[in-house]
């Protein structure tokens, strides 16, 4: 694996599928906007400089960060040229690897080709306009239309004294760098409670089964937290003994078996609520709100609501004490497939208001935002 895949999507229908962007010269609020758009589009924004990024976003073609990005391009250009002039070697390497039963290491030229296809042999230096245009058109537009005239020259010391970048150097960088940030604390429902709080018996006697379509990294984190509360986590085939079956959406073998055996089927948001409350959270209509009933049930299908991926939603008036809470509405927005944006921006397509008051509401009216709607 060249890059960790739990922070971006390989889904080719996503606008920023497999994009890893390092953002420089950008203030805090615009960075939040870029991060939200990037993640919603299947990409990732990293916070530290790295030559394992596929894109570097700059506001101007000057400064040390821009010069470093140009230097990364210079260091990897020879590898990119090698691939372009040795297509026959790439094909031959693939053929030899397949003939050997796909065992052992891939030939270097094939690895070099794959790195090039991932965008790691020539990091693209783009302006903010590239992100805006991609979002506006709903597709990846050519980066060359949004690059800078190159007036940066590497310093003699950096060019002369640094050893040339090798293929193995780049592979090591992709595999070993720990720049990929953890999920924000507000989204990290699955923290290991055994490390942060005494063990509890709040869920003793409960037996939980996870559907196999839930990513393994999430399963591990949820299991640690649930076991810290006294629950048992069973293998996916042991649904007969389960008291709850956790599914991301309403399909798959575990979901069908749970319905057949009349087992309660709940969502990952329900697990998060139980962890936060350190207790079993009710799901019945008589005991919980309509919003939370929706959150605590698996989505009808994978991928959100068709068409919602074009919506960029900002909230106004919601808080930790409102009903529904800000966290609940944020979760609903994300489950729908829309992009949640914490700040009001020119990218915002909908402002969802608890009440028609507040600074964001006033600004949206002044800007002429068409879709300013109440929760109902």
C-alpha positions in Angstrom: 0.0 0.0 0.0 1.6 3.3 -1.1 -0.8 5.6 0.9 -3.2 5.1 3.8 -6.7 4.9 2.3 -8.8 5.7 5.4 -8.6 9.5 4.8 -9.6 9.7 1.1 -11.8 7.9 -1.3 -10.7 5.9 -4.3 -14.2 6.3 -5.8 -13.7 7.7 -9.3 -17.1 9.5 -9.2 -15.8 11.8 -6.4 -14.5 15.1 -7.7 -11.3 14.9 -5.6 -11.0 11.2 -5.5 -7.5 10.2 -4.3 -6.3 13.8 -4.1 -3.9 14.5 -1.2 -3.5 18.3 -1.0 -1.0 20.4 1.0 -2.3 23.9 1.4 0.0 26.9 2.0 -0.4 30.7 2.3 -4.1 30.3 3.3 -5.8 31.7 6.4 -7.7 29.6 8.9 -11.3 30.1 7.7 -10.5 29.6 4.0 -8.6 26.5 5.0 -11.7 25.2 6.7 -13.7 25.7 3.5 -11.0 24.0 1.4 -10.8 21.1 3.8 -14.6 20.5 3.8 -14.8 20.7 0.0 -11.8 18.4 -0.3 -13.1 15.7 2.1 -16.6 15.8 0.7 -15.2 15.3 -2.7 -13.2 12.2 -1.7 -9.8 13.9 -1.1 -7.8 14.9 1.9 -6.1 18.1 3.1 -2.8 17.6 5.0 -1.3 20.1 7.4 2.4 19.6 7.0 4.6 19.9 3.9 5.2 16.6 2.2 6.3 15.2 -1.2 3.7 12.5 -0.7 1.0 15.1 -1.7 -0.5 15.0 -5.1 -1.4 18.7 -5.1 0.0 21.8 -3.5 -2.4 24.8 -3.3 -0.7 28.2 -3.3 -2.1 31.7 -3.4 1.0 33.1 -5.1 4.1 31.9 -6.9 6.6 33.2 -4.3 7.9 32.3 -0.9 9.7 29.3 0.6 6.7 27.0 0.5 6.1 27.6 -3.2 9.8 27.2 -4.0 9.8 23.9 -2.1 6.9 22.6 -4.2 8.7 23.5 -7.4 11.8 21.7 -6.1 9.7 18.6 -5.4 8.5 18.7 -9.1 12.1 19.1 -10.3 13.3 16.1 -8.2 10.6 13.7 -9.5 10.5 14.9 -13.1 13.2 12.5 -14.3 11.1 9.5 -12.9 8.0 10.8 -14.7 10.0 11.1 -18.0 11.4 7.6 -17.5 7.9 6.2 -17.4 6.8 8.1 -20.5 9.7 6.8 -22.5 9.7 3.2 -21.2 6.0 2.1 -21.7 7.2 -1.2 -23.1 9.2 -1.9 -19.9 6.1 -1.2 -17.8 4.1 -3.6 -19.9 6.8 -6.2 -19.8 7.1 -5.8 -16.0 3.3 -6.3 -15.6 3.5 -9.4 -17.8 6.4 -11.0 -15.9 4.6 -10.2 -12.5 1.4 -11.9 -13.8 3.3 -14.9 -15.2 4.9 -15.4 -11.8 1.5 -15.7 -10.1 1.5 -12.1 -8.8 3.9 -13.0 -6.1 6.9 -11.1 -4.8 7.7 -7.5 -5.5 6.4 -5.4 -8.4 9.2 -4.4 -10.8 10.5 -0.9 -10.2 9.3 0.5 -13.5 5.7 -0.7 -12.7 5.8 0.9 -9.2 7.1 4.1 -10.9 4.2 3.9 -13.3 1.7 3.5 -10.5 3.2 6.4 -8.6 2.8 8.5 -11.7 -0.8 7.5 -12.1 -1.5 8.4 -8.4 0.0 11.9 -9.1 3.0 11.3 -6.8 5.7 11.7 -9.5 4.6 15.2 -10.3 2.8 17.1 -7.6 0.5 19.7 -9.2 0.9 23.3 -8.0 -2.5 25.0 -8.3 -4.3 28.1 -7.2 -7.5 28.3 -5.1 -9.4 28.8 -8.3 -8.8 25.2 -9.3 -10.7 24.0 -6.3 -13.5 26.4 -6.9 -13.8 25.4 -10.6 -13.8 21.7 -9.8 -16.6 22.2 -7.4 -18.6 24.4 -9.7 -18.3 22.0 -12.6 -18.6 18.8 -10.5 -15.6 17.2 -12.1 -11.8 17.4 -12.0 -10.7 20.1 -14.4 -7.2 20.2 -15.9 -4.7 21.6 -13.4 -2.6 23.2 -16.1 -5.2 26.0 -16.5 -4.7 27.0 -12.9 -0.9 26.7 -12.4 1.5 29.6 -12.0 4.1 31.0 -14.3 7.3 29.4 -12.9 9.5 32.2 -11.6 10.9 30.1 -8.7 14.5 28.8 -9.0 15.9 26.3 -6.5 18.7 27.7 -4.4 22.2 26.5 -5.4 22.7 25.0 -2.0 19.6 22.8 -2.0 20.2 21.6 -5.6 23.9 20.9 -5.2 24.1 19.5 -1.8 21.0 17.3 -1.6 21.3 13.8 -3.0 18.9 13.0 -5.9 15.5 11.6 -4.9 15.2 7.9 -5.7 12.2 5.7 -6.2 12.8 4.0 -2.9 13.0 7.4 -1.1 9.5 8.3 -2.5 8.1 4.9 -1.5 9.5 5.2 2.0 8.0 8.7 2.3 4.5 7.5 1.2 4.6 4.5 3.6 6.2 6.0 6.7 5.2 9.6 7.0 2.7 10.2 9.8 1.4 13.5 8.5 -2.1 12.1 7.9 -4.1 13.7 10.7 -6.6 12.0 13.0 -10.2 12.8 12.7 -11.3 15.9 14.6 -12.2 15.3 18.2 -15.8 16.2 17.5 -16.0 13.4 14.9 -14.0 10.8 16.8 -16.8 8.9 18.4 -14.8 5.8 18.7 -11.9 6.8 21.0 -10.6 4.0 23.2 -12.3 4.7 26.5 -10.0 2.2 28.2 -7.2 4.7 27.8 -9.2 7.8 29.0 -11.6 6.6 31.7 -12.0 3.7 34.2 -13.8 0.6 32.9 -17.5 0.7 33.2 -20.3 -2.0 33.5 -22.9 0.2 31.7 -23.3 -2.3 28.9 -22.5 -5.6 30.7 -24.6 -8.4 29.2 -24.9 -6.7 25.7 -23.5 -8.6 22.7 -22.7 -6.5 19.6 -22.1 -7.7 16.1 -20.7 -5.4 13.4 -21.7 -5.8 9.7 -18.7 -6.6 7.6 -19.3 -3.6 5.3 -18.2 -1.3 8.2 -14.5 -0.4 7.7 -12.2 -2.5 9.8 -10.5 0.6 11.3 -13.9 1.8 12.7 -14.7 -1.7 13.9 -11.5 -1.8 16.0 -12.1 1.6 17.5 -15.8 0.9 18.3 -14.9 -2.5 19.8 -12.3 -1.0 22.2 -14.8 1.6 23.4 -17.7 -0.9 23.8 -15.6 -3.4 25.6 -14.5 -0.6 28.0 -18.2 -0.3 28.8 -18.6 -4.0 29.5 -20.2 -5.1 26.2 -19.0 -8.2 24.3 -18.3 -7.8 20.6 -19.0 -11.0 18.6 -17.8 -12.2 15.2 -20.1 -11.2 12.3 -21.3 -14.8 11.9 -22.5 -15.1 15.5 -25.7 -13.0 15.1 -27.8 -15.6 17.0 -26.2 -14.5 20.2 -26.3 -10.8 19.5 -28.4 -8.3 21.3 -27.7 -5.6 18.7 -26.4 -5.7 15.1 -24.6 -2.6 13.9 -24.9 -1.8 10.2 -23.9 1.2 8.1 -26.7 0.7 5.7 -29.7 -1.6 5.1 -28.1 -4.3 3.0 -25.7 -7.2 3.4 -25.7 -10.6 5.0 -25.7 -9.4 8.6 -28.6 -7.0 8.0 -30.7 -9.7 6.4 -29.9 -12.2 9.1 -30.7 -9.7 11.8 -34.1 -9.1 10.3 -34.8 -12.8 10.0 -33.8 -13.3 13.7 -35.7 -10.2 14.8 -32.5 -8.6 16.2 -32.4 -4.8 16.8 -30.5 -3.2 13.9 -28.7 0.0 14.8 -26.3 2.5 13.2 -22.8 3.6 14.1 -24.3 6.8 15.3 -26.2 4.8 17.9 -23.0 3.2 19.1 -21.5 6.8 19.4 -24.5 7.9 21.5 -24.1 4.9 23.8 -20.4 5.6 24.2 -21.1 9.2 25.0 -23.9 8.4 27.5 -22.2 5.3 28.9 -25.5 3.6 28.7 -27.8 1.9 26.2 -29.6 4.6 24.3 -33.3 4.2 23.5 -34.3 4.0 19.8 -38.1 3.7 20.1 -40.4 6.5 18.8 -41.8 7.1 22.2 -38.4 7.6 23.8 -36.4 9.6 21.3 -36.8 12.4 18.7 -37.5 11.9 15.0 -34.0 13.2 14.2 -32.3 10.7 16.5 -34.5 7.9 15.3 -33.2 8.6 11.8 -29.6 8.8 13.1 -29.9 5.5 15.1 -31.1 3.5 12.1 -28.9 2.4 9.3 -29.1 4.4 6.0 -31.4 2.9 3.4 -28.5 2.5 1.0 -24.8 3.2 0.7 -23.8 6.6 -0.7 -26.3 9.0 0.6 -29.3 10.5 -1.1 -28.9 11.0 -4.9 -28.2 14.6 -5.8 -27.3 15.7 -2.2 -23.6 15.5 -3.1 -24.0 18.8 -4.9 -25.3 20.5 -1.7 -23.0 22.5 0.6 -24.8 23.2 3.8 -24.0 25.6 6.6 -25.9 25.7 9.9 -27.2 28.7 11.8 -28.6 28.8 15.3 -27.9 25.2 16.4 -25.9 24.5 19.5 -25.1 21.7 21.9 -28.3 22.7 23.9 -30.7 23.3 21.0 -33.2 20.7 19.9 -32.1 19.1 17.7 -28.5 19.7 18.6 -25.8 21.0 16.2 -24.0 17.6 16.3 -27.2 15.8 15.3 -27.8 18.0 12.3 -24.2 17.8 11.2 -24.5 14.0 11.3 -27.7 14.1 9.3 -26.1 16.4 6.7 -23.1 14.1 6.3 -25.3 11.0 6.1 -27.4 12.5 3.4 -24.2 12.8 1.2 -24.1 16.6 1.4 -21.0 18.6 2.3 -21.1 20.2 5.8 -19.4 23.6 5.9 -18.9 25.2 9.3 -18.4 28.7 8.0 -20.7 30.7 5.6 -18.9 30.9 2.3 -19.5 31.6 -1.4 -19.5 27.8 -1.8 -22.5 27.5 0.6 -25.6 26.4 -1.4 -28.0 26.1 1.6 -28.1 27.8 4.9 -30.2 25.7 7.4 -31.5 27.9 10.2 -33.1 26.9 13.5 -34.7 30.3 13.5 -34.5 33.2 11.0 -32.1 35.2 13.1 -28.3 35.6 13.7 -25.2 36.8 11.9 -25.1 34.0 9.3 -28.8 34.5 8.5 -28.3 38.3 8.0 -25.2 37.8 5.8 -26.9 35.2 3.6 -29.8 37.6 2.9 -27.3 40.4 2.1 -25.4 38.0 -0.2 -28.6 37.0 -2.0 -28.3 33.3 -1.1 -31.3 31.7 -2.6 -31.7 28.6 -0.3 -32.1 29.9 3.2 -34.4 27.4 4.9 -35.7 26.5 8.3 -35.2 23.1 9.8 -38.8 22.0 9.1 
